[in-house]
Amino acid sequence: MNLKVLGIKLIATTIIVFSIFGIFYDVSFFNLFLVSILTTAITYIIGDLFILGRFGSVVASISDFFLAFITLATLSYFLIETMMPIVAASLFAAFFLSLVEPFLHAYMQEQDVSEGQREYRTPPVGDLQYEFSEETEAQSINRKQDPKRDNTK
């Protein structure tokens, strides 16, 4: 678990949630902070730890948008009591959160590679390449026996 990424994600989520929900709705500080913490935890565990490692950054960013939207809309429905539509605010917040996600994913993947935690994956069949060389073992044996072809002298 990368605490630095989790902290950056929590700060970004808190700023966005406080900016959108704090301005348009009369909500307590505690409720907004609770929404931020729960949204960060859910999107980090499902989107960043599970989906990012298996499907890549693009799929993880798209899934983080939907995870953030569903989490924000659900938590806002229960914790923010208002007659104004919460879905629009949740969409805006999820959109802005999804703009931050590719940078976090790039940082996470860079940290995994530099720390040697990245697991070896076999390349897809279309990515296999063949290597051709000029020299084979039989050719080197013939060159050593034939003084005209021996390049070592």
Secondary structure, DSSP 8 states (H G I E B T S, - for coil): --HHHHHHHHHHHHHHHHHHHHHHS---HHHHHHHHHHHHHHIIIIIIIIIHHHH-HHHHHHHHHHHHHHHHHHHHHHH---SS-HHHHHHHHHHHHHHHHHHHHHHHHHHHHHTT--------GGG------S--HHHHHHHHH-TTT----
